[in-house]
Amino acid sequence: MTDNEATKVANDAARESASTLRALTNVDQHDVCVILGSGWVPAAELLGTTVADFPVTELPHFSPPAVAGHAGRVRSIDADGTKVLVFLGRTHLYEERGVDAVTHAVRTAHFAGCKTIVLTNGCGGLDPQWSPGTPVLIRDHINLTGVSPLHGAHFVDLTNLYSPRLRAMCQELEPSLTEGVYCQFRGPMYETPAEIGMVAAIGGTLVGMSTALEAIVARSLAMEILGLSLVTNLAAGMTGEPLNHEEVLEAGNAAATRMGDLLARVIRGL
């Protein structure tokens, strides 16, 4: 299969998913997509009025969730007239389903009509002032996965990948919001203290296992992107304590109300 053919296959699969989405939600076009990462799922309750909610596997080409904290559901929400498509959970690269599976929700959202996408995640923070539950806007990212989500010589400019306009809007709504540089590792193991030292040396302040590959594909589809991380723990080696996924979920649930309210205000601001 050529690179162009691979891109066509990925887009055709997303078109099929988007077509089924329209039938299941009875919504011809969604405006904004929100992908909720680890610990973020409870925030969906605050975004608006639910129009439809169903397992993601009812859409073709989607797989069931493989990670605790990812509900594996799709929700269509009416936020005062703005049609919001919410994916409660995502597919990760470490699940070994391929990069097209990782970015399939992004492509589906594009073909469902979304011009804006909000990518959220739970992550480790390198700034000791970021206690668990701190939200951080993603200003830029560093892709440390060793893979590209694009097929072949598909050159995409990533300058200002994370929309300065949307970041400014968030900071106007929530002046305490700070910004960081997100580094995506492949996972599923957490980073070593030496790897965190490397991240600090190259300018990273947030670490996780998602988001960057999705953002690249979203840019390739001309979507406007907002990235929002929830610091669920200090990065490896900073406290001397071991990392665990339950800690990620606990910190996310504790901050869910604040995050849902922030996202709701951002979506209405769009």
N, C-alpha and C positions, 0 to 999 in steps of 0.2 A: 504494500500500500504506500502510495506517495504521501508526502507531507500535506499537499492540498487535499488529497482524498481523506486523510485522517481528520483534518479540520472539518471537512464536509460531513463526515460521519458523526463527529461530536455535535455539530450544529443541528444536523437532522434529528438526532436523538433528543436534543433539547426542544426542538420545534414540536416533536411528538408529545413530550411531557407537557409543554405549554398548552397544547391543544386539549389534552385530557384535563389539565388544570381548569381551563375555561368551562368545560362541561361540568366538572364537579363543584365549582364555586358559583357558577352562573355569573361570573364577572368577566366581561369582555377584555378589559385591560387593567392591569395593576400599575400603580405609579411608583411605588417605593418597595424595595426588597430589604428585609432585615434577616440576617443569619445570626442566630443566637448560639453562642459557644458555651463551654463548660461553666455551669453556675448561673447562666443568664436566663434559663427557661422561665422561671417565675415572673420575670419582667414582662413577658408577653401579655399577662393579664391586664396590664395598665395601658396598653397602646390604643385601645378603642373597642368598638363593638365587633364581636366575632360574627362573621357571616358564614364561614364554613371551617371545619376542622376535621382532619382525617389523617390516617397513617401515610407517611411519605411513600410507602411501597404501593399505594394505590395509583401512583404516577409511574409510567413506564421508565425503565432504566435507572431507578433509584434502588438502593440496597437498604436493608434494615440497619438500625444503629448498632455499633459495635462497642460503644463506650458509655459507661454509667454517667448520668447527668445530661445525656443527649436524648431527648424524648422521641426523636424519629417521627415527628408529625409536621404537617403543613397547616398553616392557618391563614385564612383570608380575613382581613380586618378592615372595617370602615372607621377611619380616624377623621371624623367631621368632614367627610367627602373625599378624603385622600384614601385611595385603595392601597392597602399595605399587604404585601405577600411576606409571610414569616415562615422561615424554616427553623423549627425547634431542634437544633442539632445539625451536624455536618458529617461528611466523610473525610477521614484523615489519610494522609499519604502513607502512614505506617500500616494501614489496613491492607496494603498491597493490592488494591483494586485498580491502580493506575491513576495518572494525573487527570484523565478525563472524568473519572468518577469523582475526584476531589472537587472539580470545578463545574460539575454538571448542574448544580443548583444555580450557579451564577449565570450560566448560559440559558437555563430555563427561565430565570427571572427576566433576562433580556428579551427573550422571545415572547414573554408574557406582557411586555410593554414597559417594564421598569426602566426608568432613566437614571435612577439613583439607587445606590446600594449601601447599606450599613452593615459592616462586618464587625462582629464582636467576638471577644475571646476571653478566657481566663488565662492568666500568664504569671510568670515569675518576674519580680521587679528587682532592679539593681540599685535603685535609690533607697537608702535606708529610711528616708522620710516617708516612703510609701508603705503605710501599714496595710495589712490585708483588708480588702474592701475598697481600696482607693481606685477610682476610675481615672484613666489616662488616655488622652487623645493620641492616636498614632500620627506622627508627623512624617515619618518615612520608615522604610524597612530595609533589612538586609536578608537576602534569601540564602540560607545556609543549608538548604536541602540537597543541593547538587543536581537538581533537575529543573527543567523549564516546563510550564504548563502549556506552552505554545508549540505548535508543530512546524519544524523547518525554519526557513529564513523569513520569519514573520517578525519584522522589526517594529517594535512598539516603544514610543518615548514614555519614560516613567518619571519625567520631571513633574513635580507637584502631583504625584500619584494620588495622595490623600488630600482631597479638596481643601485649599486654603479658605474658600468661602464657607464651607460647612464647618470647618474647625472654628472659624471666627464666630459663626452663629452659635455654636455650642458654648464657647467661652463667654459670649454675651449673656446667654441663658444661665450659665453656671460659671461665674467668674473664678471660682477656685480651681477649675480644671487646668491641669498642667499637660505637657506634651512629652512624648518619648519616641525613641527609635526602636521598632520591633524587629527582633531577629527570629526567623522561623527555622527551627531544626526539624529533622525528619521524624525523630522519636522512634518508638514509644518510650524509650528510657529517658529519664530526666538528665539534664546536663551535669557534667562533672564540674567541680570547683575550678579546675584548670580551664575548661571551656567557658565558664562564666568570666574568668579573667581575660580570655581572648575577646569575648563580646565587649567587655568594658574597654579594652584597648582599641577596638575598631569603631567605637562610638555607639554601641547598642545599650539600651537601658531597660528593655523588656524582652523576655524570651518565652517562646511557646512553640506549638506544633501545628499551627494553622495560619490562615489569613493571607499571607504574602502571595501564595500561588493563586488564590481566588482574586486578589486585587489586581494581579497582572492580567488575568483573563477579562476582568471587568473593564479595565482600561482599554484592552484590545477591542472591546465591544462598545466603546465610547460612553461608558457609564460614569457618573460622578460618584466618587467613593468617599465614605466616611469610615474611619477605623477607630474602634473604641475598645480598649483593653481594660479588664478588671484585674488589678493586682491581687492575686489570691494568696501569695506567699513571697517571702524574700527569696531570691535566687540561691542556688546551691552554694554552700560554703560560707554564706554570709552570717548565719546564725549558729552553725554547728549542729543543727537539727536535721534529721532526714526528711525528705519530701515524700508526700503521699497524695493520692488522688482525692481521698476523702476530705483532706484539708482544702483542696481546690473547691469542691462542691459546697462545703460549709461556708467558706468565705463568700462565695457567689450568692448563696441563698440569703445570707445576712444582709447583703447589699442590694437585693433584687428590687425592693420597693423604690429606692432612690434611683436605680438605673432605669427602671421602667418609666418612672416619671420624667426623667431626663430625655429618654428616647421619644416619649409621647410629645413632649414640647418641641423637640427637634423636628419630628415628622410634621407637626402642625405648622412649624415655622417654614417648612419647605414650600 
